[in-house]
Amino acid sequence: MDACKELFSLPAEEKAEYMDAAPMDPVRVGTGFNSAVDGAKLWRDYLKMFAHPDLHCPAKPANLRGTATEYATRTRGLMLELTAAISESLGLDGGRIAEALNLERCFQILVGNHYPPAGPDVGAIGLPTHSDHGLLTLLFQNGVDGLQVKHSGEWLLAKPVPGSFFVIAGDQLEIVSNGRYKAVLHRALVDGEQARMSFLSLIGPCLDAVVEPIPELAREAPEGAQFRGIKYMEYMEHQQSNRLKENAALDIVRVHREILTREDSLNSYPVDV
């Protein structure tokens, strides 16, 4: 967080090459989510860095690369342990999800967020309602309230617990688990008086992996597979290039079952579309 603060305070010309970056460029510095599609400036400064298989990092500040390298390695190891536990919770072998998603070559991204005080704009949005495109996210906060999660239709404050990570289930976990785990809808509100900071480490499948429900879980489900397969790179490009709208990106892979009735037939047939 200290290194990110230093980066955000650099003169604009020293950040210019990263501020003009496209959604899938390996280093991005900016405001909001994706200023090309936001339609409005959100109360957020951010740094996004691809961290695995290869680390991409701004040259300044000088201490950022070393810190990011260690942070990425340690948090990636923790999320892989969590993935094994999740796999076992689904009645699978501990390594089954890792094998299906080729997590040995997983994609990892680090994100530093800075939310300036909103002043009189009480309830200002730092980041709108969304789910994360990856498998798992570890989020660390600086102690200032702002993260909210949607549960049973209500927004609940995820109050920071000192020395802890907040673990967020992402879209790829919902797909690979055939809906047994749900991608968590969350948002960030801005404090009126204090700056809020968060730092995220997110892992996803190998970019070339085709993500689909694990066959064993699809066979167990009364309605079969809830999602069709999609290459993770294609999914991420779609989610990152459009305005955030809850977990709408999942709709491109969700299997919709409808009843189509022919006028000249007495029978109705369930059809996957």
C-alpha positions as semicolon CSV with decimal commas, in nm:
position;residue;x (nm);y (nm);z (nm)
1;M;0,000;0,000;0,000
2;D;0,286;0,238;0,075
3;A;0,439;0,172;-0,267
4;C;0,103;0,229;-0,435
5;K;0,057;0,560;-0,251
6;E;0,397;0,665;-0,379
7;L;0,303;0,565;-0,734
8;F;-0,026;0,756;-0,728
9;S;0,156;1,071;-0,611
10;L;0,404;1,066;-0,903
11;P;0,373;1,342;-1,166
12;A;0,129;1,256;-1,444
13;E;0,405;1,235;-1,706
14;E;0,574;0,954;-1,513
15;K;0,254;0,749;-1,520
16;A;0,136;0,847;-1,869
17;E;0,232;0,525;-2,051
18;Y;0,027;0,320;-1,805
19;M;-0,270;0,558;-1,798
20;D;-0,323;0,512;-2,172
21;A;-0,319;0,133;-2,140
22;A;-0,598;-0,086;-2,279
23;P;-0,803;-0,318;-2,054
24;M;-0,584;-0,622;-2,126
25;D;-0,245;-0,449;-2,106
26;P;-0,029;-0,598;-1,828
27;V;0,009;-0,269;-1,633
28;R;-0,266;-0,009;-1,595
29;V;-0,293;0,302;-1,383
30;G;-0,615;0,501;-1,383
31;T;-0,938;0,602;-1,216
32;G;-1,275;0,432;-1,194
33;F;-1,292;0,086;-1,359
34;N;-1,237;0,142;-1,730
35;S;-1,272;0,512;-1,812
36;A;-1,355;0,432;-2,175
37;V;-1,683;0,265;-2,072
38;D;-1,756;0,395;-1,720
39;G;-1,940;0,701;-1,841
40;A;-1,845;0,875;-1,517
41;K;-1,540;0,909;-1,299
42;L;-1,569;0,685;-0,997
43;W;-1,395;0,774;-0,671
44;R;-1,096;0,548;-0,719
45;D;-0,731;0,553;-0,823
46;Y;-0,593;0,213;-0,911
47;L;-0,287;0,017;-1,017
48;K;-0,332;-0,318;-1,193
49;M;-0,036;-0,549;-1,260
50;F;-0,026;-0,893;-1,416
51;A;0,179;-1,098;-1,169
52;H;0,183;-1,459;-1,297
53;P;0,306;-1,640;-1,502
54;D;0,521;-1,324;-1,543
55;L;0,533;-1,013;-1,325
56;H;0,482;-0,678;-1,498
57;C;0,556;-0,373;-1,288
58;P;0,612;0,004;-1,325
59;A;0,974;0,112;-1,288
60;K;0,880;0,357;-1,012
61;P;0,871;0,353;-0,719
62;A;1,188;0,147;-0,694
63;N;1,065;-0,075;-0,408
64;L;0,745;-0,181;-0,582
65;R;0,883;-0,474;-0,785
66;G;1,045;-0,656;-0,494
67;T;0,743;-0,609;-0,270
68;A;0,502;-0,717;-0,544
69;T;0,707;-1,027;-0,626
70;E;0,700;-1,154;-0,268
71;Y;0,337;-1,059;-0,214
72;A;0,228;-1,234;-0,534
73;T;0,416;-1,553;-0,447
74;R;0,284;-1,581;-0,093
75;T;-0,078;-1,496;-0,170
76;R;-0,080;-1,727;-0,473
77;G;0,032;-2,014;-0,251
78;L;-0,245;-1,939;-0,002
79;M;-0,514;-1,926;-0,270
80;L;-0,396;-2,258;-0,415
81;E;-0,434;-2,411;-0,068
82;L;-0,785;-2,266;-0,045
83;T;-0,865;-2,409;-0,388
84;A;-0,764;-2,757;-0,271
85;A;-0,991;-2,722;0,033
86;I;-1,279;-2,604;-0,186
87;S;-1,225;-2,902;-0,417
88;E;-1,249;-3,139;-0,121
89;S;-1,563;-2,959;0,006
90;L;-1,730;-3,052;-0,326
91;G;-1,650;-3,419;-0,273
92;L;-1,362;-3,414;-0,522
93;D;-0,996;-3,491;-0,493
94;G;-0,806;-3,192;-0,353
95;G;-0,622;-3,141;-0,680
96;R;-0,922;-3,178;-0,911
97;I;-1,001;-2,806;-0,962
98;A;-0,632;-2,721;-1,003
99;E;-0,602;-2,992;-1,269
100;A;-0,918;-2,882;-1,454
101;L;-0,805;-2,516;-1,467
102;N;-0,430;-2,579;-1,514
103;L;-0,355;-2,371;-1,204
104;E;0,014;-2,455;-1,228
105;R;0,012;-2,188;-1,500
106;C;-0,258;-1,979;-1,336
107;F;-0,318;-1,616;-1,420
108;Q;-0,262;-1,375;-1,131
109;I;-0,320;-1,002;-1,104
110;L;-0,240;-0,756;-0,825
111;V;-0,458;-0,447;-0,778
112;G;-0,395;-0,150;-0,552
113;N;-0,693;0,078;-0,485
114;H;-0,699;0,425;-0,331
115;Y;-1,036;0,585;-0,255
116;P;-0,998;0,957;-0,166
117;P;-1,236;1,103;0,096
118;A;-1,571;1,190;-0,061
119;G;-1,633;1,496;0,154
120;P;-2,002;1,595;0,139
121;D;-2,084;1,326;-0,123
122;V;-2,203;1,075;0,138
123;G;-2,239;0,726;-0,006
124;A;-2,022;0,802;-0,308
125;I;-1,936;0,491;-0,507
126;G;-1,573;0,392;-0,537
127;L;-1,649;0,080;-0,742
128;P;-2,001;-0,028;-0,850
129;T;-2,165;-0,364;-0,788
130;H;-1,975;-0,646;-0,957
131;S;-1,834;-0,995;-0,922
132;D;-1,468;-1,073;-0,989
133;H;-1,380;-1,243;-1,318
134;G;-1,130;-1,486;-1,163
135;L;-1,139;-1,787;-0,934
136;L;-1,050;-1,638;-0,593
137;T;-0,953;-1,294;-0,466
138;L;-0,773;-1,208;-0,143
139;L;-0,853;-0,853;-0,036
140;F;-0,666;-0,660;0,233
141;Q;-0,803;-0,330;0,366
142;N;-0,642;-0,046;0,556
143;G;-0,904;-0,043;0,831
144;V;-1,144;0,212;0,678
145;D;-1,496;0,081;0,614
146;G;-1,630;0,069;0,260
147;L;-1,646;-0,288;0,127
148;Q;-2,002;-0,421;0,109
149;V;-2,125;-0,764;-0,004
150;K;-2,474;-0,856;-0,122
151;H;-2,631;-1,138;0,079
152;S;-2,995;-1,250;0,052
153;G;-3,076;-0,931;-0,136
154;E;-2,927;-0,700;0,128
155;W;-2,600;-0,506;0,142
156;L;-2,382;-0,602;0,438
157;L;-2,070;-0,418;0,550
158;A;-1,757;-0,635;0,535
159;K;-1,593;-0,468;0,832
160;P;-1,214;-0,497;0,820
161;V;-1,070;-0,738;1,077
162;P;-0,713;-0,636;1,168
163;G;-0,449;-0,862;1,015
164;S;-0,695;-1,058;0,801
165;F;-0,779;-1,114;0,436
166;F;-1,131;-1,105;0,295
167;V;-1,176;-1,400;0,056
168;I;-1,399;-1,341;-0,246
169;A;-1,534;-1,619;-0,469
170;G;-1,518;-1,524;-0,838
171;D;-1,702;-1,610;-1,159
172;Q;-1,473;-1,899;-1,256
173;L;-1,541;-2,072;-0,923
174;E;-1,915;-2,052;-0,990
175;I;-1,864;-2,200;-1,337
176;V;-1,626;-2,482;-1,245
177;S;-1,836;-2,580;-0,940
178;N;-2,151;-2,581;-1,157
179;G;-2,309;-2,317;-0,936
180;R;-2,237;-2,487;-0,604
181;Y;-2,024;-2,185;-0,510
182;K;-2,163;-1,845;-0,608
183;A;-1,960;-1,549;-0,731
184;V;-1,993;-1,281;-0,463
185;L;-2,150;-0,949;-0,561
186;H;-1,969;-0,664;-0,388
187;R;-1,908;-0,291;-0,415
188;A;-1,693;-0,020;-0,257
189;L;-1,831;0,291;-0,091
190;V;-1,614;0,592;-0,013
191;D;-1,571;0,732;0,336
192;G;-1,657;1,099;0,381
193;E;-1,344;1,192;0,576
194;Q;-1,081;0,918;0,550
195;A;-0,894;0,778;0,251
196;R;-0,958;0,408;0,207
197;M;-0,705;0,171;0,055
198;S;-0,729;-0,193;-0,042
199;F;-0,490;-0,433;-0,207
200;L;-0,608;-0,737;-0,401
201;S;-0,443;-1,053;-0,522
202;L;-0,658;-1,247;-0,769
203;I;-0,593;-1,583;-0,932
204;G;-0,773;-1,728;-1,229
205;P;-0,730;-2,032;-1,452
206;C;-0,453;-2,056;-1,709
207;L;-0,549;-1,801;-1,976
208;D;-0,576;-2,078;-2,238
209;A;-0,786;-2,308;-2,018
210;V;-1,144;-2,376;-2,125
211;V;-1,349;-2,333;-1,809
212;E;-1,659;-2,546;-1,772
213;P;-1,836;-2,734;-1,492
214;I;-1,637;-3,032;-1,369
215;P;-1,814;-3,333;-1,529
216;E;-1,863;-3,514;-1,197
217;L;-2,051;-3,213;-1,057
218;A;-2,258;-3,166;-1,373
219;R;-2,367;-3,532;-1,363
220;E;-2,481;-3,496;-1,002
221;A;-2,694;-3,187;-1,072
222;P;-3,065;-3,246;-1,153
223;E;-3,046;-3,012;-1,455
224;G;-2,696;-3,107;-1,565
225;A;-2,436;-2,847;-1,660
226;Q;-2,538;-2,491;-1,572
227;F;-2,269;-2,329;-1,786
228;R;-2,107;-2,390;-2,123
229;G;-1,731;-2,392;-2,163
230;I;-1,538;-2,077;-2,246
231;K;-1,169;-1,994;-2,269
232;Y;-1,074;-1,785;-1,965
233;M;-0,893;-1,525;-2,177
234;E;-1,212;-1,466;-2,380
235;Y;-1,424;-1,436;-2,067
236;M;-1,187;-1,190;-1,904
237;E;-1,160;-0,976;-2,218
238;H;-1,540;-0,953;-2,230
239;Q;-1,576;-0,861;-1,861
240;Q;-1,292;-0,609;-1,861
241;S;-1,403;-0,432;-2,179
242;N;-1,761;-0,359;-2,071
243;R;-1,918;-0,145;-1,805
244;L;-1,947;-0,325;-1,472
245;K;-2,303;-0,447;-1,419
246;E;-2,324;-0,692;-1,131
247;N;-2,233;-1,039;-1,262
248;A;-2,377;-0,990;-1,611
249;A;-2,066;-1,141;-1,770
250;L;-2,179;-1,484;-1,648
251;D;-2,480;-1,458;-1,878
252;I;-2,261;-1,523;-2,182
253;V;-2,190;-1,876;-2,055
254;R;-2,505;-1,953;-1,858
255;V;-2,720;-2,233;-2,001
256;H;-3,081;-2,115;-2,034
257;R;-3,349;-2,383;-2,049
258;E;-3,675;-2,282;-2,211
259;I;-3,986;-2,464;-2,332
260;L;-4,059;-2,422;-2,703
261;T;-4,401;-2,543;-2,826
262;R;-4,480;-2,614;-3,189
263;E;-4,837;-2,522;-3,290
264;D;-4,879;-2,845;-3,482
265;S;-4,756;-3,065;-3,197
266;L;-4,910;-3,177;-2,871
267;N;-4,570;-3,211;-2,712
268;S;-4,336;-2,952;-2,561
269;Y;-3,964;-3,009;-2,571
270;P;-3,709;-2,865;-2,326
271;V;-3,437;-2,698;-2,531
272;D;-3,098;-2,565;-2,425
273;V;-3,030;-2,226;-2,587
